[in-house]
Amino acid sequence: MMMQVNWLEDGHLMESSEEDRPSPIRRRVALYVDRTTRQWVVRDPVGDWWSLPSTDDGWMHRAPFELSEDSELESVPRHYLSMLNLPF
């Protein structure tokens, strides 16, 4: 089976094969802490980056995250994802 990977206009990846229609590639969720702001940073399954405040409902108050020269991201083990109550 031949597989083809293409970039979409919105910046996401699509994969397709001869047998099926294109389907979005789902990335793994990743969790970081930004040491400069002391906030959680999440990369969601579609590849978007979010800054979350340290509250019980941080996802509801998320803001787009943009990496800057001052950012100090540190990877956090995946088992911490469950304590953030993320919708994925």
Order of alpha helices (4+ residues) and beta strands (2+ residues): beta-beta-beta-beta-beta-beta-beta-beta
